[in-house]
Amino acid sequence: MGFRLPAIRRASFKASQVASIFAQVPKGYLAVYVGEKQKRFVIPISYLNQPSFQELLSQAEEEFGYDHPMGGLTIPCSEDVFQHITARLN
């Protein structure tokens, strides 16, 4: 009696491209995309525990769900608001 495993989809990028993407985010940090132009910020993961940042995460969940195709977290606020919040966390 046999069974079939689901097919594995091939990625549309090479392993060297993946390595360069992950190399840009140091261990202990997270890439987030903010604002209309989706500007990329690299933030410490310790921010995820902060109440003000958790509010941003709730807004991101409401607007985007858990689908973030850019490879990082998309935050639905302006760059100015994001920089103000993260400046208070430093």
LUMKE-584931 format. One record per residue: residue in one letter; x, y, z of N, C-alpha, C in turn; chain. Coordinates in Angstrom, 1 decimal. Example, Ala and Ser with C-alpha at 12.3 -4.5 7.8 and 13.67 -1.06 7.14 Angstrom:
BEGIN
+------+--------+--------+--------+--------+--------+--------+--------+--------+--------+-----+
! type !    nc1 !    nc2 !    nc3 !   cac1 !   cac2 !   cac3 !    cc1 !    cc2 !    cc3 ! mol !
+------+--------+--------+--------+--------+--------+--------+--------+--------+--------+-----+
!    A !   13.2 !   -5.7 !    7.8 !   12.3 !   -4.5 !    7.8 !   13.2 !   -3.3 !    7.8 !   A !
!    S !   12.8 !   -2.2 !    7.1 !   13.7 !   -1.1 !    7.1 !   12.9 !    0.0 !    7.9 !   A !
+------+--------+--------+--------+--------+--------+--------+--------+--------+--------+-----+
//
This chain:
BEGIN
+------+--------+--------+--------+--------+--------+--------+--------+--------+--------+-----+
! type !    nc1 !    nc2 !    nc3 !   cac1 !   cac2 !   cac3 !    cc1 !    cc2 !    cc3 ! mol !
+------+--------+--------+--------+--------+--------+--------+--------+--------+--------+-----+
!    M !    0.8 !   -1.2 !    0.0 !    0.0 !    0.0 !    0.0 !    0.9 !    1.2 !    0.0 !   A !
!    G !    0.7 !    2.1 !   -1.0 !    1.6 !    3.3 !   -1.1 !    0.8 !    4.5 !   -0.8 !   A !
!    F !    1.6 !    5.6 !   -0.8 !    1.0 !    6.9 !   -0.6 !    1.8 !    7.9 !   -1.4 !   A !
!    R !    1.2 !    9.0 !   -1.7 !    1.9 !   10.0 !   -2.5 !    2.2 !   11.2 !   -1.6 !   A !
!    L !    3.4 !   11.7 !   -1.7 !    3.7 !   13.0 !   -1.0 !    3.3 !   14.1 !   -1.9 !   A !
!    P !    3.0 !   15.3 !   -1.4 !    2.7 !   16.4 !   -2.2 !    3.9 !   16.9 !   -2.9 !   A !
!    A !    3.7 !   17.4 !   -4.1 !    4.8 !   17.9 !   -4.9 !    5.5 !   19.0 !   -4.3 !   A !
!    I !    6.8 !   19.1 !   -4.4 !    7.6 !   20.2 !   -3.9 !    7.7 !   21.3 !   -5.0 !   A !
!    R !    7.3 !   22.5 !   -4.7 !    7.4 !   23.5 !   -5.7 !    8.8 !   24.1 !   -5.7 !   A !
!    R !    9.3 !   24.3 !   -6.9 !   10.6 !   24.9 !   -7.0 !   10.5 !   26.4 !   -6.8 !   A !
!    A !   11.5 !   27.0 !   -6.1 !   11.5 !   28.4 !   -6.0 !   12.0 !   29.1 !   -7.3 !   A !
!    S !   11.6 !   30.3 !   -7.5 !   11.9 !   31.0 !   -8.7 !   13.2 !   31.8 !   -8.6 !   A !
!    F !   14.0 !   31.5 !   -7.5 !   15.3 !   32.2 !   -7.3 !   16.3 !   31.2 !   -6.9 !   A !
!    K !   17.6 !   31.6 !   -7.1 !   18.7 !   30.6 !   -6.8 !   19.1 !   30.7 !   -5.4 !   A !
!    A !   19.8 !   29.7 !   -4.9 !   20.2 !   29.6 !   -3.5 !   21.1 !   30.8 !   -3.2 !   A !
!    S !   22.0 !   31.2 !   -4.1 !   22.8 !   32.3 !   -3.8 !   22.1 !   33.6 !   -3.6 !   A !
!    Q !   20.9 !   33.8 !   -4.2 !   20.1 !   34.9 !   -4.0 !   19.4 !   34.9 !   -2.6 !   A !
!    V !   19.0 !   33.7 !   -2.2 !   18.5 !   33.5 !   -0.9 !   19.5 !   33.9 !    0.2 !   A !
!    A !   20.7 !   33.4 !    0.0 !   21.8 !   33.6 !    1.0 !   22.0 !   35.1 !    1.1 !   A !
!    S !   22.0 !   35.8 !    0.0 !   22.3 !   37.3 !    0.0 !   21.2 !   38.0 !    0.7 !   A !
!    I !   19.9 !   37.6 !    0.5 !   18.8 !   38.2 !    1.2 !   18.9 !   38.1 !    2.7 !   A !
!    F !   19.1 !   36.8 !    3.2 !   19.2 !   36.6 !    4.6 !   20.5 !   37.2 !    5.2 !   A !
!    A !   21.5 !   37.3 !    4.5 !   22.7 !   37.9 !    5.0 !   22.5 !   39.4 !    5.3 !   A !
!    Q !   21.6 !   40.0 !    4.7 !   21.3 !   41.4 !    5.0 !   20.6 !   41.7 !    6.3 !   A !
!    V !   20.0 !   40.7 !    6.9 !   19.3 !   40.8 !    8.2 !   20.1 !   40.0 !    9.2 !   A !
!    P !   20.8 !   40.7 !   10.1 !   21.6 !   40.0 !   11.2 !   20.8 !   39.2 !   12.1 !   A !
!    K !   21.4 !   38.2 !   12.7 !   20.7 !   37.4 !   13.7 !   20.2 !   38.3 !   14.8 !   A !
!    G !   18.9 !   38.0 !   15.2 !   18.3 !   38.8 !   16.3 !   17.6 !   40.0 !   15.8 !   A !
!    Y !   17.5 !   40.2 !   14.4 !   16.8 !   41.3 !   13.8 !   15.7 !   40.8 !   12.9 !   A !
!    L !   14.8 !   41.7 !   12.4 !   13.7 !   41.4 !   11.6 !   13.6 !   42.5 !   10.5 !   A !
!    A !   13.3 !   42.1 !    9.3 !   13.1 !   43.1 !    8.3 !   11.6 !   43.5 !    8.3 !   A !
!    V !   11.3 !   44.8 !    8.2 !    9.9 !   45.2 !    8.1 !    9.8 !   46.3 !    7.0 !   A !
!    Y !    8.6 !   46.3 !    6.4 !    8.4 !   47.3 !    5.3 !    7.3 !   48.2 !    5.7 !   A !
!    V !    7.6 !   49.5 !    5.6 !    6.7 !   50.5 !    6.1 !    6.4 !   51.6 !    5.1 !   A !
!    G !    5.2 !   52.2 !    5.2 !    4.8 !   53.3 !    4.3 !    4.3 !   52.9 !    3.0 !   A !
!    E !    3.9 !   54.0 !    2.2 !    3.4 !   53.8 !    0.9 !    4.5 !   53.2 !   -0.1 !   A !
!    K !    5.7 !   53.6 !    0.1 !    6.8 !   53.1 !   -0.8 !    7.4 !   51.9 !   -0.3 !   A !
!    Q !    6.9 !   51.3 !    0.8 !    7.4 !   50.1 !    1.4 !    8.9 !   50.1 !    1.7 !   A !
!    K !    9.3 !   51.2 !    2.4 !   10.7 !   51.3 !    2.8 !   11.0 !   50.2 !    3.8 !   A !
!    R !   12.2 !   49.7 !    3.6 !   12.7 !   48.6 !    4.5 !   13.4 !   49.0 !    5.7 !   A !
!    F !   13.1 !   48.5 !    6.9 !   13.8 !   48.8 !    8.1 !   14.2 !   47.5 !    8.7 !   A !
!    V !   15.4 !   47.4 !    9.3 !   15.8 !   46.2 !   10.0 !   15.8 !   46.6 !   11.5 !   A !
!    I !   14.9 !   45.9 !   12.3 !   14.7 !   46.2 !   13.7 !   15.1 !   45.0 !   14.6 !   A !
!    P !   15.4 !   45.3 !   15.8 !   15.7 !   44.2 !   16.8 !   14.4 !   43.4 !   17.1 !   A !
!    I !   14.5 !   42.1 !   17.2 !   13.3 !   41.4 !   17.5 !   12.7 !   41.7 !   18.9 !   A !
!    S !   13.6 !   42.3 !   19.8 !   13.1 !   42.7 !   21.1 !   11.9 !   43.7 !   21.0 !   A !
!    Y !   11.8 !   44.4 !   19.9 !   10.7 !   45.3 !   19.7 !    9.4 !   44.6 !   19.7 !   A !
!    L !    9.3 !   43.3 !   19.3 !    8.1 !   42.6 !   19.2 !    7.4 !   42.5 !   20.5 !   A !
!    N !    8.1 !   42.6 !   21.6 !    7.5 !   42.5 !   23.0 !    6.9 !   43.8 !   23.5 !   A !
!    Q !    7.2 !   44.9 !   22.8 !    6.8 !   46.2 !   23.3 !    5.3 !   46.4 !   23.0 !   A !
!    P !    4.5 !   47.0 !   23.9 !    3.1 !   47.2 !   23.7 !    2.8 !   48.1 !   22.5 !   A !
!    S !    3.6 !   49.2 !   22.3 !    3.4 !   50.1 !   21.1 !    3.6 !   49.3 !   19.8 !   A !
!    F !    4.6 !   48.5 !   19.8 !    4.9 !   47.7 !   18.6 !    3.9 !   46.6 !   18.4 !   A !
!    Q !    3.4 !   46.0 !   19.4 !    2.3 !   45.0 !   19.3 !    1.1 !   45.6 !   18.7 !   A !
!    E !    0.8 !   46.9 !   19.0 !   -0.4 !   47.5 !   18.4 !   -0.2 !   47.6 !   16.8 !   A !
!    L !    1.1 !   47.9 !   16.4 !    1.4 !   47.9 !   15.0 !    1.2 !   46.5 !   14.4 !   A !
!    L !    1.6 !   45.5 !   15.1 !    1.4 !   44.1 !   14.6 !    0.0 !   43.7 !   14.5 !   A !
!    S !   -0.9 !   44.2 !   15.4 !   -2.3 !   43.9 !   15.3 !   -2.9 !   44.6 !   14.1 !   A !
!    Q !   -2.5 !   45.8 !   13.8 !   -2.9 !   46.5 !   12.6 !   -2.5 !   45.8 !   11.4 !   A !
!    A !   -1.3 !   45.3 !   11.4 !   -0.7 !   44.6 !   10.2 !   -1.6 !   43.3 !   10.0 !   A !
!    E !   -1.9 !   42.6 !   11.1 !   -2.7 !   41.4 !   11.0 !   -4.1 !   41.7 !   10.4 !   A !
!    E !   -4.7 !   42.8 !   10.9 !   -6.0 !   43.2 !   10.4 !   -6.0 !   43.5 !    8.9 !   A !
!    E !   -5.0 !   44.2 !    8.5 !   -4.9 !   44.7 !    7.1 !   -4.4 !   43.6 !    6.1 !   A !
!    F !   -3.4 !   42.9 !    6.5 !   -2.7 !   42.0 !    5.6 !   -2.9 !   40.5 !    5.9 !   A !
!    G !   -3.4 !   40.2 !    7.1 !   -3.4 !   38.8 !    7.6 !   -2.0 !   38.3 !    7.8 !   A !
!    Y !   -1.7 !   37.1 !    7.5 !   -0.4 !   36.6 !    7.7 !    0.4 !   36.4 !    6.4 !   A !
!    D !   -0.1 !   37.0 !    5.3 !    0.5 !   36.9 !    4.0 !    1.4 !   38.1 !    3.8 !   A !
!    H !    2.7 !   37.9 !    3.8 !    3.7 !   39.0 !    3.6 !    4.7 !   38.5 !    2.5 !   A !
!    P !    4.3 !   38.7 !    1.3 !    5.1 !   38.2 !    0.1 !    6.5 !   38.8 !    0.0 !   A !
!    M !    6.7 !   39.9 !    0.6 !    8.0 !   40.6 !    0.4 !    9.1 !   39.9 !    1.2 !   A !
!    G !    8.8 !   39.0 !    2.1 !    9.8 !   38.3 !    2.9 !   10.0 !   38.9 !    4.2 !   A !
!    G !    9.4 !   40.0 !    4.5 !    9.5 !   40.6 !    5.8 !    8.1 !   41.0 !    6.2 !   A !
!    L !    8.0 !   41.6 !    7.3 !    6.7 !   42.0 !    7.8 !    6.3 !   43.4 !    7.3 !   A !
!    T !    5.1 !   43.5 !    6.8 !    4.6 !   44.8 !    6.3 !    3.8 !   45.5 !    7.4 !   A !
!    I !    4.2 !   46.7 !    7.7 !    3.5 !   47.5 !    8.8 !    2.7 !   48.6 !    8.1 !   A !
!    P !    1.4 !   48.6 !    8.4 !    0.5 !   49.6 !    7.8 !    0.5 !   51.0 !    8.5 !   A !
!    C !    1.6 !   51.7 !    8.4 !    1.6 !   53.1 !    9.0 !    2.6 !   53.9 !    8.2 !   A !
!    S !    2.6 !   55.2 !    8.4 !    3.6 !   56.0 !    7.7 !    5.0 !   55.8 !    8.2 !   A !
!    E !    6.0 !   56.2 !    7.5 !    7.3 !   56.1 !    7.9 !    7.6 !   57.0 !    9.2 !   A !
!    D !    7.0 !   58.1 !    9.2 !    7.1 !   59.1 !   10.3 !    6.6 !   58.4 !   11.6 !   A !
!    V !    5.4 !   57.8 !   11.6 !    4.9 !   57.2 !   12.8 !    5.8 !   56.1 !   13.2 !   A !
!    F !    6.2 !   55.2 !   12.3 !    7.0 !   54.1 !   12.6 !    8.3 !   54.6 !   13.2 !   A !
!    Q !    9.0 !   55.6 !   12.7 !   10.2 !   56.1 !   13.2 !   10.0 !   56.7 !   14.6 !   A !
!    H !    8.9 !   57.3 !   14.8 !    8.6 !   57.9 !   16.1 !    8.5 !   56.8 !   17.2 !   A !
!    I !    7.7 !   55.7 !   16.8 !    7.5 !   54.6 !   17.8 !    8.9 !   53.9 !   18.0 !   A !
!    T !    9.6 !   53.6 !   17.0 !   10.9 !   52.9 !   17.2 !   11.9 !   53.8 !   18.0 !   A !
!    A !   11.9 !   55.1 !   17.8 !   12.8 !   56.0 !   18.5 !   12.5 !   56.0 !   20.0 !   A !
!    R !   11.3 !   55.8 !   20.4 !   10.9 !   55.7 !   21.8 !   11.4 !   54.4 !   22.4 !   A !
!    L !   11.5 !   53.4 !   21.5 !   11.9 !   52.0 !   22.0 !   13.4 !   51.9 !   22.2 !   A !
!    N !   14.2 !   52.8 !   21.6 !   15.6 !   52.7 !   21.7 !   16.1 !   53.1 !   23.1 !   A !
+------+--------+--------+--------+--------+--------+--------+--------+--------+--------+-----+
//
